[in-house]
Amino acid sequence: MKRILIIQTAFLGDVVLATPLAETIHHAFNDVKIDFLIRKGSESLFNHHPFLNKILIWDKKKHKYRNLIRLLFQIRKNKYDLVINCQRFAASGLLAGLSGGSKISGFKKNPFSFLFQYKIEHEIGNGKHECERNLELIRFLSIPLYSKPRLYPSDHAEKQFDLPEKYVCMAPASVWFTKQLPIPKWIELGNKLHKDLSIVLLGAPGDKELCSIIAKGILNHKVINLCGKPDLLESAGIMKNAEMNYVNDSAPMHLASAVNAPVTAFFCSTIPEFGFGPLSENSTVIQTTQKLNCRPCGLHGKRKCPEGHFKCADMLML
């Protein structure tokens, strides 16, 4: 094999959880060119990556289908020996199925899986992490599998932002409301931390107001709001050097896993048994101990609590 394409155009965390595929292939075939197709907005994850060849980007927000066709022509021109599709949705299946790749591997649930040579079951709750489920896509290669995600931030990311020697990170936002620990809980957590620790708040530019509210409620700590300042890879580097990282069941948890950073993950409406939990050596999951008939309320988070009470978060003990 000379050239391989990995397709994962879902959310940021899903891209991180596909990186074990690149690690595994690189270690087995270090002269193979590995390309990665991701959605626009995730590309800074792979800045200065030591072995990825090319990052293909699909802009889904502007001219989505025109860009899809453009990508298809580009993919076919590259003449891949193997195309690995990590998604179960039609658009990525169409790209993989019509890629012209010598071999195509993807999940059986994909509507275009009839175009794949290798069709793999994807089962939630079977005891496997999503990283392991992704690696099933290349088991047919009979090579050693590397099951941990990995990113390659600078060793001095925290110095770029003049951070103190000892700090913890909080990433309080989530795309989904029911995956996000409520603001009063973040303030409670901040005020419980040792006073010698500074607190660094991380998030996207749109999370700045949320983090400002949390910062104002935390007393007797130096709080540094970095929302929107570091890119994704720089954020991972900052987390790598933190004493602890406090996150939701969302992308920052996977960033921590990818740099083996210490992490405490709060699970509200979702559960770790879905296979998306933290993989750092020093990792803790905190979730409610109360039996709630409504939990989990779905595989992904929701825009609001379906029951109207949000007990899975409000009753969570810090």
N, C-alpha and C positions, 0 to 999 in steps of 0.2 A: 504493500500500500504506500502511496505517495502523498495523498491529500484526503483529509477527513473534515466533514462539516458537522457541527453540533448545533441543533436548532432549539432554542428556548426563548420565546418572545413574550412570556408571561411577566409577572411582576418581579421586582428586584430580588426578593428572597428566593424565588424559583430559579433565577439565573445562578445565584450563589450555590444552590443545591445541585446544580448540574456540573459544577466544576470538578467533582471527582472523576467524571468521564474524561476530561482533559488530562488530569493528573495520571490516571491509569494508562491512557493511550500513550502519553509522553514517556512514561517510564518503560513501557514495553517496546515502543517504536520511536526512539528519540530523534530519528531523522525524518519522521512524517510531519507534514505541514498540517496544523490543526487550525481551522477557522471556526468562529463562533458567530451565530446569528442571534441577535437580541433586539429588543424593542428600544426605540430612541429614549434616552434618559438614563439607561443603565451602563453606557459605554465607559464612564470614568472608572468603573470597577476594574477594568483591564489596562489602565494606564501603565506603560512601561512593563507589561507582563513579559516574563523572561522567555517564554516559549510559544505563546500563541502567535500564529502567523498573521491573520487578518480578522478584524471585527466587522461583520456585516450588520447594518442597522436598518430596522424597519420602523419608519415613522407611521404610527397607527392613528395619529390625531389629525394629520393633514394629508389629504389625497391618499387615504389608506389603501384603496384597491389599485390605484395607479402605481403606487410604490410596491405593492405586492407583485404586480406583473413585471416591473423593472427588476426586482430581486430575483424572480424566477429566471429571467434571461441571464442575469449575472451568474446565478448558481449553475445553470446548465453550461455556461461558457467555461466554468472552472473545472468541469469534468472530475467530480469527486469519486474516489474509490469506495467511500463509505459515507452515508448520510444517516445521522442519528437524530431522530425527532423525539424530544422529551415531552411534547404536549399532546393533549388528547382532543384538540379542537380542529375544526375543518381546515382553516386557512393554512396552518403549519403542516397539516397532513397533505394538502394539495402541493405545497412547496416541496415537501420531501418526495411525494409520489411521482411528481413530474420533474424531479431534479436531474434525471439522467444518471444518477449515481449507480455504480456497478452493484453495490449492495445498499439496501435501505432497511433500517430497523426502527420500529416505533411501537407504540402501545396499541393493543387490539381494539381498544375503545374508540380510537380515532376513526371518523367516518370514511377516511380514505386508506384505511389499513389494508384493504384488498390490493393496494399497489405496493405494499412492503414485502420484502423477502422474509423478514423476521418480524413476527407479531407477538408481543409480550403482554401478558396479563398485568393489569395495574389494580391492586387490591388495597384499599384503605383499611387499616385496623388489623392487618395480618401479622403484626409484630415487627414489621420492617420499617426503617426510616425511609423517607423519600429519597435520600441519597442511594440507599441500597436498591430501591425500586428502579431508579434511573440506571444503575449499574447492570441490572438484568438485561438492558438493551444491548450490552456488548459481551454478555457471558459466552456467547458462541465463539468469541475470539480465543477462549481458553488461556487467558493471561491473568496474572495476579491483580486483584482489584483493590484500589485505594478508596476507602469508604468515607473519608473526611473531606469536606470542602476546603478550598484553600485560595487565598488571595495574597498579593504581594505588595503591601504598602511599604513606604519608606521606613527605615528604622528610626527616623527622627521626626515623625509627623507631629508630635506634640510640641516640638521646639518651634515649628513654623508658626504656631499660634501662641507662643510665649506662655505656656501652661505651667502651673506650679509642679513641684516634685511629686506631691501626693494628691491625687484627686480620684473621684469616682465619676462615672458618666451616668446620666439618665437620658433615655430616649423615650419620651412620654407619649408620642403620637402614634397613630396607626391609620391606615386607609379606612379601616372598618371601626365604627363606634364601639361595637360589642367586644372588640379585641383590646380596647384601650382602657387601662386602669384610670378611674376617675381622678380629676384634678385634686380633690381633697386628700386622696390616698397618696399622691406623689408629694404633696406638701407634708403630710404626716411622716412619710419615709424620710424626706430631707431633714426634717427637724429631729429625727431619731439618730441620724448618723453622727459619728464622732466629730467633735468641733474642729479637730485638726485637719479634717479633710475638706478640700475644696470640691465643689460640685460643678461639673461641666454638662450643660444641656445641649443635646444634639438633635438635629432634625432638618427637614427641608425648609426652604424660605417661608413656605406657607404655615409652618409650625411656630413661627417666631412669637406670635401673640399668645398662643397657648403656653409656651415656655416662659414668657414674661410674667404671666399670671402666677405660674408656679414659683418663679424666682422671687416674686414679691412676698410670697407666703412663707418662704424659708428664712428663718431667723438665725443669726449668729454663725452663718457660713458665708464664705466667699462663693458666689454663684456666677458662673461665666456662661452666658447664653451665646452659643456658637451656631445657632440655627441658620442654615443657608450659607455659611462661610466655607467650611471644608467641603471638598467633593466627596464622593462615596468612598473612594480608596483612602483618602486622608482621614475620614471618619473612622474607618476600620483601624488605621494606625493609631489614632487617639485612643480607641477602645483597647487596643492591644497593650498599651502601657498604663491603663487605669488599674487602680486597686480592686475595683469591682464595676461591673456594668449592669444597670437595672433597665430592663426592656420589657415590652409586651411580646405577645406571640406575633411577631411581625419582622420585617426585614432586618432591623438592627440586631436581633437575636442571631440571625444567620451570618451577619457580618462578624459578630463576636466569635462564632464557631469557626469561621474561615481563617481567623488569626489566632485561634486557641486562647482567646481572652477569657478571663473569669467573668461569669455571667449569672445573674439571677433573673429568671423569666417569669412574668406574671401571665397566667392563663385564666381568662375570664370565661367567655362563652364557648371557647374551644378547649380541646383536651390534648395532652401530649400523645395519647394513644393513636391519634391520627397519623403520626409518623413525621411530625415537623418540629420536634423538640430540639433543645440545644445540644450540641455535640462537643463543646469544650470540655477539657479534662476537669476543670473546676466549674461545674454548673449546677444550679439549683432551680427547681421548678416550684413556684408557689401558686396554689389554687385553693379554692374553698374546700373545706372538709365536710360541708353540709351536702346531704343528698338532695339534689334538685331534679325534679322530673323533667324539667325543660332543658337541662344541660347534658350534652351539648345541643345547641339549637340548630346546628348545621356544620358542614365541613369548613366553611369560611365564615368570616364575621358578617354581621348585618349592620345596616345603617341605624337601627334602633332596636332596643330590646323587644322581642315579639310579645312578651308578657307584660311589659310596661313597668317592671320593678327593678331589673338589672341586679338581682341578688347575687349572681355569680361573681360580680365585681365588688358590690357594696359590702358583702359579708366576708370578703377575703381578708385574712389576718396577716399583717406585715410583721 
